[in-house]
């Protein structure tokens, strides 16, 4: 299954900003059918896992802020919800990811 345009834009921005070793973007919109923010065609609710050395020495809150700042225009419009798991390579290895 190919990525939609919103997911592709999220991927592009995160890859450009953080050069991740691993990046998973999952469109969970269908799980939210009938709830706030859901729209036909999906691409409204996402979860992501990003593993990047760019997060070394950066708090979990600051990682979230950086990611949300990078995607602010999407979050203000098309994207209703974004769940983020942002890890350093060492944290990912410890978690078996």
Secondary structure as the mmCIF struct_conf table of DSSP 4:
data_model
#
loop_
_struct_conf.conf_type_id
_struct_conf.id
_struct_conf.beg_label_comp_id
_struct_conf.beg_label_asym_id
_struct_conf.beg_label_seq_id
_struct_conf.end_label_comp_id
_struct_conf.end_label_asym_id
_struct_conf.end_label_seq_id
HELX_RH_AL_P HELX_RH_AL_P1 UNK A 5 UNK A 18
BEND BEND1 UNK A 21 UNK A 21
STRN STRN1 UNK A 22 UNK A 27
HELX_RH_3T_P HELX_RH_3T_P1 UNK A 29 UNK A 32
TURN_TY1_P TURN_TY1_P1 UNK A 33 UNK A 34
BEND BEND2 UNK A 35 UNK A 35
TURN_TY1_P TURN_TY1_P2 UNK A 36 UNK A 37
TURN_TY1_P TURN_TY1_P3 UNK A 40 UNK A 41
BEND BEND3 UNK A 44 UNK A 44
STRN STRN2 UNK A 45 UNK A 51
HELX_RH_3T_P HELX_RH_3T_P2 UNK A 53 UNK A 55
TURN_TY1_P TURN_TY1_P4 UNK A 56 UNK A 57
HELX_RH_AL_P HELX_RH_AL_P2 UNK A 60 UNK A 70
TURN_TY1_P TURN_TY1_P5 UNK A 71 UNK A 71
HELX_RH_AL_P HELX_RH_AL_P3 UNK A 72 UNK A 75
TURN_TY1_P TURN_TY1_P6 UNK A 76 UNK A 78
STRN STRN3 UNK A 81 UNK A 87
HELX_RH_AL_P HELX_RH_AL_P4 UNK A 89 UNK A 94
TURN_TY1_P TURN_TY1_P7 UNK A 95 UNK A 96
#
